[in-house]
Amino acid sequence: MTGGRSGTPHTRSTHGSPHERPLTRGGEIALIVISLALITSLQVLTNSWVHGLALQMLLRELYYLPILYAAWRFGWRGGLATAGASASLYLQHAFFSPFLGGLQGAGGDNLYEVLMFLVIGTLFGWYRDDATAKAHELRRISAKLEDAYHTLEERTIQLANVQEYTQSILRSITSGVVTVGPDGSVATANSAAESVLGMTEDDMVPHKLDALFLDDGGIVANLGRVLDGRIPKIMSEVQCVTKAGRAVRVVMSIARMRDVNGRLLGAVVAFEDVSEMRALVEHLIWADRLASMGELTAGVAHEVRNPLGVIRASVQLVEDSRDNPGKVSEATNVIKQEIDRLDRVIKALLDFGRPSVPTLRPTSIRDVIADVVLFTRRFAAQASVEIVAQYGSEVPLVVADADQMKQVLVNLISNAVQVMEPTGGTVTIRVWSDGGMVFFSVGDDGPGIEEDELEKIFAPFHSTRPDGTGLGLTIVQRIVDQHRGSIFVESVPGTGTTFTVALSAMPATGEDA
């Protein structure tokens, strides 16, 4: 192959210098005609020579020169035509030559010689045509190979650029990335992985992944599950100890790696050191707890001070009204009511501050709702409130404490009934499942909650009722949080309020956890 990087092959000029310019097609034909005429003329001239037979036998062989030339330049057609012309000229001369003696003269081979003209011209021309066709085919193949070479060269350059670009990305990202083969041995590692693990890539390759840790925190086990095909990918947060003895907390993800044909190449292990972030989050949580404790303390002081003030005033009234039994009785009733209020506050405070640990079991939320509706329906009827339950079909089980879920429902239903007193209304309870979650909601058609109040609805000691402790919804949120669930509230003033709880559904039997 002679092409350069530009893809243009180097070929010799077909024109040449003015003195080397080849004959045109017409010039070549004229040269052949002149050669035939010259050879025939020489044969005619030698008829009168003493040694004419030897000369004419020699001149007869000269016909092969224009025949071969014509076959070379014009292929088998040109060779056959020139051979035919040579045979015609030679035979005409042979009939009249005193030496050649017609077809059977000159040793009896004139006819044989004529046939050889035709055979040589045709065969050599055919050979020339075949050689030309093969040359064209070789040139065509050569051009294709050269194009393929340049295409491959460009693709190689592109692949090298993509590889360099990918390596630049891997070097630049802050997450550690380690690739492993199907047997779990390390293939590559970026600079972030080197920084987190305290090892160079040369120290990691080609060791197994478990050789990089003193305690892998379950990373190797998860890698085995991915490589075995049990799960396509996994993500988790783990605490591990590197080979250098450094304890780090990482958010780790493992995903299978396949080629375009689906063949397993290994896996990609990506991890990010979140130790500092986790420490900062814990610090913020501690600060938030301190702030919440301050708010809780202020709320407790407020809730206790008011009843104590009322009790103090009532005691003073008793002292001043010893001779008036009616006023004494009224004051003692007030004292009892305030003491009961203090007892409710303290009980709710204890429930909030020391929540019981849930006993988690497979639980049917449908059954929980049915039980709660059964014993709250009479209480609601006394307030002219109707409870309507709507159960979705095929609601999966959840892992929960049934008693605590009943406590959540009782609190939400009690709040809904109380906000609709004394006019009454309807409490609608629904349960359904969607996307691996189980939802249940408690809605009322009461007065609703203003938007500025919604932000404080779960805050301790925040209540919209004068006799409320403000801890009911706070306890509900605490229970839902302990079950790793979520609670949402939607309210339209004048229309009603709906509380929705979301819990994770149990996986189906046989499914990977």
Buried (B, 14 or more C-beta within 10 A) or exposed (E): EEBEEEEEEEEEEEEEEEEEEEEEEEEBBEBBEEBBEEBBEBBEEBBEEEEBBEBBBEBBEBBBBBBBBBBBBBBBBBBBBBBBBBBBBBBEBBEEBEBBBEBEBBEEBBBEBBEBBBEBBBBBBBBBBEEEEEEEEEEEEBEEEBEEEBEEEEEEEEEEEEEEEEEEEBEEBEBBBBBBBEEBBBBBBBBBBBEBBBBEBEBBBEBBBBBBBEEBBBBBEBBBEBBEEEBEEBEEEBEBBBBEEBEBBBBBBBBBBEEEEEEEBBBBBBBBBBBEEBEEEEEEEEEEEEEEEEBBEEBBEEBBEBBEEBBEBBBEBBEEBEEEEEBBEBBBEBBEBBEEBBEBBBEBBEBBEEBEEBEBEEBBBBEBBBBBBEEBBEBBEEBEBEBEBEBBEEBBBBBBBBEBBBBBBBBBBBBBBBBBBEEBBBBBBBBBBEEEBBBBBBBBBBBBBEEEEBEEBBBBBBBBEEEBBBBBBBBBBBBBEBBEBBBEBBBEEEEBBBBBBBBBBBEEEEEEE
